[in-house]
Amino acid sequence: MGSQLLKLGLNIRMGYKFKRKYEEPIKEDFFKGKIIIIAGPRQVGKTTLVNHILKSYDNIVSLNTDNPKDKSMLEGRDFDFLDNFIADRDIIFIDEAQRIEEIGNTLKLLVDNYGDTKQVVATGSSSLNLLSNTSEPLTGRKYVYELYPLSVGEIYEDRHVLSLEKELELLLIYGTYPAVYRSNTKEKERLLREISKSYLYKDILELEQIKNPSFLDKLLSVLALQIGSEVSLSELSKLVGLDLKTIERYIDLLEKNYVIYRLPPYYTNERKVLSKQNKIYFYDLGIRNALINNFNPLSKRNDRGALWENFLINERMKLNAYTSRYVSNFFWRTYDGAEIDYIEQYADSLDGFEFKWNKERKAPKSWLEYTNATYKLVNIDNFKEFLKIN
């Protein structure tokens, strides 16, 4: 795969529009007396999704709290003010709602007074202030959707499966942010660098008042080089030059800001399991590659295995979310060297998956000793089955 494939992929994609998997479920949740919250990274299409849904409705008031004037209309207001402002509008759309102080209480005022007569939709690019601050006030009063970068199921839903095979290298290198996916190769790199510098943790800097973002940059660069590996917080502390408590806080903030996520180890017998350290992955591989400034083709990379693993876990996470399949996710490794890249615990099943580009590997005997444990090797030949792509 090389430059010819990149050109071919661009020709296939130009002008293509995507229907997000959440579109129909969100529509079905309208006017049921619940706040609809759509959270996820910046630039993944939350606003586009809502605006597309709202084309079917009239009497809408839209507010974007990136605009100080719109923000002032919501912040610290009582219900009488809000009701007078909303007037006869049926739908209230609040974009980037995490910027509103006490956003949970504001939304609670609206849903408690309007019930199912009006619909409130709020989006947010960070769970720092949106999901965290609505957890208690909106208990039983909200439906939450977490939107990710485009999934392969969304990209290739109406296209031949060969399109995915032809574009696979593009996905591993440039990720699946909507604007990035639609762009040519030169523009992809430019967009990813802009997102990683201007948007990646904008809310962390503003909401959490991080005084020295250079440490976040350094931490992310170190984490980007360790995807697929167990991460030692003490080692990160030494490499980045921050104390252990601050490293833990920054990782937590990056996870709540939809930059990275942690995969914990699975164990039932602590004496057999090697480590309690987490693995860390990136929500989007294009962002990860931008952070280390490496957009080389797979033939010139030594991290192809890590990219493959991160890609498959990302896509499986999206698949499970969009099909409402609620699983617990882990990895597994023992003192004697046995390991499983990815585990899904679902009901009574314990499904282990090993990710290899084109190699074969048998299931570790000690893994199959677990009750109801299964094992599946996922490689280039059968990954479409793993991701439910026909």
C-alpha positions as CSV (number, residue, x, y, z in Angstrom):
1,M,0.0,0.0,0.0
2,G,1.4,3.4,-0.9
3,S,0.7,6.7,-2.7
4,Q,-1.5,5.0,-5.4
5,L,-3.8,3.7,-2.6
6,L,-4.0,7.1,-1.1
7,K,-5.2,8.6,-4.4
8,L,-7.6,5.8,-4.9
9,G,-9.1,6.2,-1.4
10,L,-9.5,10.0,-2.0
11,N,-11.5,9.4,-5.3
12,I,-13.8,7.0,-3.5
13,R,-14.5,9.3,-0.6
14,M,-15.0,12.8,-2.2
15,G,-18.4,14.2,-1.6
16,Y,-19.6,11.2,0.4
17,K,-21.9,12.0,3.3
18,F,-22.4,9.8,6.4
19,K,-25.4,8.9,8.4
20,R,-24.5,8.6,12.0
21,K,-25.6,5.5,13.9
22,Y,-27.1,7.6,16.6
23,E,-29.4,9.6,14.4
24,E,-32.5,7.3,14.6
25,P,-32.2,6.5,18.3
26,I,-31.9,10.2,19.1
27,K,-35.0,11.0,17.1
28,E,-36.9,8.3,18.9
29,D,-36.0,9.9,22.2
30,F,-37.4,13.3,21.4
31,F,-40.3,14.7,23.5
32,K,-40.1,12.0,26.2
33,G,-39.5,14.4,29.1
34,K,-35.7,13.8,29.0
35,I,-32.7,16.1,28.3
36,I,-30.7,14.6,25.4
37,I,-27.0,15.0,25.9
38,I,-24.5,14.3,23.1
39,A,-20.9,14.2,24.3
40,G,-17.7,13.5,22.6
41,P,-14.4,15.0,21.2
42,R,-14.4,18.3,19.4
43,Q,-14.7,18.0,15.6
44,V,-16.4,14.6,15.5
45,G,-19.7,16.0,14.2
46,K,-21.9,16.5,17.2
47,T,-23.3,19.8,16.0
48,T,-23.6,18.5,12.4
49,L,-25.6,15.5,13.7
50,V,-28.0,17.7,15.8
51,N,-28.5,20.2,13.0
52,H,-29.3,17.4,10.6
53,I,-31.9,16.0,12.9
54,L,-33.4,19.4,13.6
55,K,-34.1,19.9,9.9
56,S,-37.3,18.0,10.4
57,Y,-38.5,20.5,13.1
58,D,-39.6,24.1,13.3
59,N,-39.7,26.5,16.3
60,I,-36.0,26.0,17.4
61,V,-33.8,28.2,19.4
62,S,-30.1,27.4,19.0
63,L,-27.3,28.7,21.3
64,N,-23.6,28.1,21.0
65,T,-21.8,28.9,24.2
66,D,-18.5,29.5,22.4
67,N,-20.3,32.8,21.7
68,P,-20.2,34.9,24.9
69,K,-23.6,36.5,24.1
70,D,-25.2,33.1,23.9
71,K,-23.5,31.9,27.0
72,S,-24.8,34.9,29.0
73,M,-28.3,34.0,28.1
74,L,-28.0,30.8,30.0
75,E,-25.6,31.4,32.8
76,G,-27.0,32.1,36.3
77,R,-30.6,32.6,35.0
78,D,-33.8,31.7,36.8
79,F,-36.6,29.8,35.1
80,D,-38.7,32.9,34.5
81,F,-35.9,34.5,32.5
82,L,-35.3,31.3,30.5
83,D,-39.0,30.7,29.9
84,N,-39.4,34.3,28.6
85,F,-36.4,33.9,26.3
86,I,-37.5,30.5,25.0
87,A,-41.1,31.6,24.5
88,D,-43.0,29.4,22.1
89,R,-40.0,27.5,20.8
90,D,-40.4,23.7,20.9
91,I,-36.7,22.7,20.8
92,I,-33.8,24.3,22.7
93,F,-30.4,23.3,21.3
94,I,-27.4,24.3,23.5
95,D,-24.0,23.6,21.7
96,E,-20.8,23.3,23.8
97,A,-22.9,23.3,27.0
98,Q,-20.0,22.4,29.2
99,R,-19.0,26.1,29.3
100,I,-22.1,27.0,31.3
101,E,-21.5,27.2,35.1
102,E,-23.9,25.0,37.0
103,I,-25.1,23.5,33.6
104,G,-26.8,20.6,35.4
105,N,-29.0,22.9,37.4
106,T,-29.9,25.0,34.3
107,L,-30.9,21.9,32.4
108,K,-32.8,20.6,35.5
109,L,-34.9,23.8,35.6
110,L,-35.8,23.3,31.9
111,V,-36.8,19.6,32.1
112,D,-38.7,19.9,35.4
113,N,-40.8,22.8,34.1
114,Y,-41.3,21.8,30.5
115,G,-41.5,18.0,30.8
116,D,-42.3,16.5,27.4
117,T,-43.8,19.7,25.9
118,K,-40.4,20.9,24.8
119,Q,-37.1,19.1,23.9
120,V,-33.7,20.2,25.2
121,V,-30.6,19.0,23.4
122,A,-27.2,19.8,24.7
123,T,-23.8,18.9,23.2
124,G,-20.4,19.0,24.9
125,S,-16.8,18.2,23.9
126,S,-15.8,17.4,27.4
127,S,-17.3,15.3,30.2
128,L,-15.3,17.5,32.7
129,N,-18.1,19.9,33.2
130,L,-21.0,18.5,31.2
131,L,-21.5,14.8,32.2
132,S,-19.9,15.3,35.6
133,N,-22.0,18.3,36.6
134,T,-25.2,16.9,35.2
135,S,-24.9,13.5,36.9
136,E,-26.7,14.4,40.2
137,P,-29.1,17.1,39.0
138,L,-30.3,15.1,36.0
139,T,-30.5,11.7,37.6
140,G,-33.4,10.0,35.7
141,R,-33.9,13.1,33.6
142,K,-31.4,12.6,30.7
143,Y,-30.4,10.3,27.8
144,V,-26.7,10.4,27.1
145,Y,-25.0,9.6,23.8
146,E,-21.3,9.6,23.4
147,L,-20.3,10.3,19.8
148,Y,-16.9,9.1,18.5
149,P,-15.0,9.8,15.3
150,L,-16.6,8.0,12.3
151,S,-16.9,4.2,12.7
152,V,-16.2,1.8,9.8
153,G,-19.8,0.9,10.1
154,E,-20.8,4.5,9.3
155,I,-18.2,5.0,6.6
156,Y,-18.9,1.8,4.7
157,E,-22.5,1.1,5.4
158,D,-23.6,1.6,1.8
159,R,-20.4,0.7,0.1
160,H,-18.8,-2.6,-1.0
161,V,-16.6,-4.2,1.6
162,L,-13.6,-4.0,-0.7
163,S,-13.6,-0.2,-0.1
164,L,-12.6,-0.8,3.5
165,E,-9.8,-3.1,2.5
166,K,-8.5,-0.5,0.0
167,E,-8.7,2.3,2.6
168,L,-7.5,0.4,5.6
169,E,-4.0,2.0,5.6
170,L,-5.6,5.4,5.4
171,L,-7.6,4.7,8.6
172,L,-4.6,3.5,10.5
173,I,-2.5,6.6,9.6
174,Y,-5.1,9.4,9.4
175,G,-7.9,8.2,11.7
176,T,-11.6,8.9,11.1
177,Y,-12.4,12.5,12.0
178,P,-15.1,13.5,9.5
179,A,-13.3,16.5,8.0
180,V,-10.0,14.7,7.9
181,Y,-11.5,11.6,6.2
182,R,-13.0,13.7,3.4
183,S,-9.8,15.6,2.7
184,N,-6.8,14.9,0.4
185,T,-3.6,13.6,1.9
186,K,-1.9,17.0,2.3
187,E,-5.0,18.6,3.9
188,K,-5.4,15.6,6.2
189,E,-2.0,16.2,7.8
190,R,-2.8,20.0,8.1
191,L,-6.1,19.4,9.7
192,L,-4.8,16.9,12.2
193,R,-2.0,19.2,13.3
194,E,-4.5,22.0,13.7
195,I,-6.9,19.8,15.8
196,S,-4.1,18.4,17.9
197,K,-2.8,21.9,18.7
198,S,-5.9,24.0,18.9
199,Y,-8.8,21.8,19.9
200,L,-7.4,18.6,21.5
201,Y,-7.6,19.7,25.1
202,K,-9.0,23.2,24.8
203,D,-11.6,22.5,27.6
204,I,-8.9,21.2,29.9
205,L,-7.0,24.4,29.6
206,E,-10.0,26.7,30.0
207,L,-12.1,24.8,32.6
208,E,-9.3,23.3,34.7
209,Q,-7.0,26.3,34.4
210,I,-3.8,24.4,33.5
211,K,-1.1,27.0,33.6
212,N,1.6,25.1,31.7
213,P,0.2,23.2,28.7
214,S,3.7,22.2,27.6
215,F,3.6,19.4,30.2
216,L,0.3,18.1,28.6
217,D,2.1,18.2,25.2
218,K,5.0,16.2,26.6
219,L,2.8,13.7,28.4
220,L,0.7,13.1,25.3
221,S,3.8,12.5,23.1
222,V,5.1,10.0,25.6
223,L,1.7,8.2,25.8
224,A,1.5,8.2,22.0
225,L,4.7,6.2,21.8
226,Q,3.3,3.6,24.3
227,I,0.0,2.6,22.8
228,G,-0.6,-1.1,23.3
229,S,1.8,-1.2,26.2
230,E,1.3,-1.2,29.9
231,V,1.9,2.3,31.2
232,S,3.8,3.0,34.4
233,L,2.8,6.2,36.1
234,S,6.1,6.4,37.9
235,E,7.9,6.1,34.6
236,L,5.7,8.8,33.1
237,S,6.4,11.0,36.1
238,K,10.2,10.8,35.4
239,L,9.9,11.3,31.7
240,V,7.6,14.2,31.8
241,G,9.0,15.9,34.9
242,L,5.8,16.0,37.0
243,D,4.9,14.5,40.3
244,L,2.9,11.3,40.4
245,K,-0.3,12.9,41.6
246,T,-0.2,15.5,38.8
247,I,0.4,12.8,36.2
248,E,-2.6,10.9,37.5
249,R,-4.7,14.0,37.3
250,Y,-3.6,14.9,33.8
251,I,-4.4,11.4,32.5
252,D,-7.8,11.6,34.1
253,L,-8.5,14.9,32.5
254,L,-7.3,13.7,29.1
255,E,-9.6,10.7,29.4
256,K,-12.6,12.9,30.4
257,N,-11.8,15.1,27.4
258,Y,-12.0,12.2,25.0
259,V,-8.3,12.2,24.0
260,I,-7.3,8.9,25.5
261,Y,-8.9,6.0,27.3
262,R,-7.6,3.4,29.7
263,L,-7.9,-0.4,29.4
264,P,-7.5,-2.1,32.8
265,P,-6.1,-5.6,33.4
266,Y,-8.4,-8.6,34.0
267,Y,-7.7,-10.8,37.0
268,T,-9.3,-13.1,39.5
269,N,-6.1,-14.4,41.0
270,E,-3.7,-11.6,41.8
271,R,-0.8,-14.0,42.2
272,K,-1.0,-15.1,38.6
273,V,-1.5,-11.7,37.0
274,L,1.6,-9.7,36.3
275,S,0.5,-6.2,36.5
276,K,-2.3,-3.9,37.6
277,Q,-1.0,-1.2,35.3
278,N,-3.4,0.1,32.6
279,K,-2.9,0.2,28.9
280,I,-3.7,3.5,27.2
281,Y,-5.2,4.1,23.8
282,F,-6.2,7.1,21.7
283,Y,-9.7,7.7,20.5
284,D,-8.3,8.6,17.1
285,L,-5.2,7.4,15.4
286,G,-4.8,10.4,13.2
287,I,-4.5,12.6,16.4
288,R,-2.0,10.1,17.8
289,N,0.2,10.2,14.7
290,A,0.0,14.0,14.6
291,L,1.3,14.1,18.2
292,I,4.4,12.2,17.2
293,N,4.6,13.8,13.7
294,N,4.6,10.5,11.9
295,F,2.3,10.0,8.9
296,N,4.6,7.5,7.2
297,P,3.0,4.6,5.3
298,L,2.8,1.3,7.2
299,S,5.7,-0.2,5.2
300,K,8.0,2.4,6.8
301,R,6.7,2.1,10.4
302,N,7.7,-0.1,13.3
303,D,4.5,0.6,15.2
304,R,2.1,-1.2,12.8
305,G,1.1,-3.7,15.4
306,A,0.2,-1.1,17.9
307,L,-1.8,0.9,15.4
308,W,-3.7,-2.3,14.4
309,E,-4.5,-3.0,18.0
310,N,-5.6,0.5,18.8
311,F,-7.7,0.6,15.6
312,L,-9.6,-2.6,16.3
313,I,-10.3,-1.8,19.9
314,N,-11.6,1.7,18.9
315,E,-13.9,0.2,16.3
316,R,-15.2,-2.5,18.6
317,M,-15.9,0.1,21.2
318,K,-17.9,2.1,18.7
319,L,-19.7,-1.0,17.5
320,N,-20.7,-1.9,21.1
321,A,-21.9,1.6,21.9
322,Y,-23.9,2.0,18.7
323,T,-25.6,-1.4,19.2
324,S,-26.2,-0.8,22.9
325,R,-24.1,-3.8,23.8
326,Y,-22.8,-3.0,27.3
327,V,-19.5,-4.9,28.0
328,S,-16.6,-4.6,30.4
329,N,-13.3,-4.3,28.7
330,F,-9.9,-5.6,29.8
331,F,-6.5,-7.0,28.8
332,W,-4.8,-9.9,30.4
333,R,-1.2,-10.9,31.1
334,T,0.4,-13.4,33.5
335,Y,3.8,-13.9,35.1
336,D,4.6,-16.8,32.8
337,G,4.2,-14.6,29.7
338,A,0.6,-15.6,28.7
339,E,-1.4,-12.6,27.4
340,I,-4.6,-11.5,25.6
341,D,-4.8,-8.1,23.9
342,Y,-8.4,-7.4,24.5
343,I,-11.2,-9.0,26.6
344,E,-14.9,-8.4,26.6
345,Q,-16.9,-9.6,29.7
346,Y,-20.6,-9.8,28.7
347,A,-23.2,-11.5,30.9
348,D,-21.7,-15.0,31.5
349,S,-19.2,-14.9,28.6
350,L,-15.5,-13.9,28.8
351,D,-14.3,-13.4,25.2
352,G,-10.6,-12.9,24.5
353,F,-9.2,-11.5,21.3
354,E,-5.6,-11.3,20.1
355,F,-4.8,-8.8,17.4
356,K,-2.1,-9.7,14.8
357,W,-1.7,-8.2,11.3
358,N,-1.0,-11.5,9.6
359,K,0.3,-14.0,12.1
360,E,-1.2,-17.0,13.7
361,R,-1.2,-17.7,17.5
362,K,-2.9,-20.3,19.6
363,A,-4.9,-19.5,22.7
364,P,-2.9,-19.6,26.0
365,K,-3.9,-22.7,27.9
366,S,-4.1,-20.7,31.2
367,W,-6.7,-18.4,29.6
368,L,-9.0,-21.2,28.7
369,E,-9.0,-22.3,32.3
370,Y,-11.3,-19.5,33.1
371,T,-15.0,-20.5,33.1
372,N,-16.8,-19.6,29.8
373,A,-13.6,-18.2,28.3
374,T,-13.2,-18.0,24.5
375,Y,-10.4,-17.0,22.3
376,K,-10.3,-15.5,18.8
377,L,-7.3,-14.3,16.7
378,V,-8.2,-11.2,14.7
379,N,-6.0,-10.5,11.7
380,I,-6.2,-8.9,8.3
381,D,-8.1,-11.8,6.9
382,N,-11.0,-11.8,9.4
383,F,-11.1,-8.4,11.0
384,K,-14.3,-7.5,9.1
385,E,-16.1,-10.3,10.9
386,F,-14.9,-8.9,14.3
387,L,-16.3,-5.4,13.3
388,K,-19.5,-6.8,11.8
389,I,-18.8,-5.5,8.4
390,N,-20.4,-7.5,5.6
